[in-house]
């Protein structure tokens, strides 16, 4: 998370145009289905300054048969940090 902290710090320090508005920092990846493990993955990213998490799921075939489990997780809401 050192890189995330450094990036966020650099942007906040050097940003001049629109500095009155907050910057958004988006990171992403695939979180485990277990809520506690998902918090363990996302929590440090949040603490480092990220403001958004882009949940990703790698599709290995042409079918979207893996989409329903992802949608259920999204509809359940984010893990509480």
N, C-alpha and C positions, 0 to 999 in steps of 0.2 A: 504494500500500500504506500510505500515511500514515494513511488513514481506518481501516484495519484495526488498525494499531498503536495508534491513539488509542482505538478502541473497546475493545480488549483491555485496555489500560492503565486505562481508566476503570472497566471492570467489576471488574478485580482490585483497584483502589484502593477502590471504594465498596461492594463486596459484603460483607455482614455475615452474613446467614443462610447457613449451610452453607459458610462460608469455609474450613473444614478439608478440604473436598473440592474437587478442581480443577474449573474450569468448562470446558465444551466450546464451541468456537467453530467453527461450520459455515459454510463458504462453498462456492460451487459455480459451475459453468458447463460449457461444452463444451471439452474438451481436444482438440488435434490428434492424429491417429493416430500420428504420429511420436513415439517415446518421449522423445527429446531435447527436442523442442518442448513436449511435455507437461510435462516437468520444468521448463522455462523458465517455464511459466505457473503451475504449482503451487508451485514452490520459493519464490518471493517471498511467496506467501500463507502458506505454512508458517512461513517466517522471521518474518513479521509477527505470528504467534501463533495462526493457525488450527490447529485440531486435527483437523478432518474436511474432506474435499472431497466434495461432492455432484455427481457427474457427471451432466450433463443432455444430453438429445438432443431436439431439437424435432421433433415429428411433424407433418408438414404434410398428411397424409391419414389416412383411417380405417384403412388397413392398417398392420400392425406389421412390414412387410417390412424395415425398417431395424434392427430389434431384434437379429438375430443378430450383426452386427459389434460392437455394443456389448457383448453378452454375452461374446464372445470376448475383448474387451479387459479386461473385468472378471475373467474367469476367469484371464487371464494374470497378473493381479496389478497392483498400483500401480507406477508408475515409481519407481525407487530415487532418493531425494533425497539 
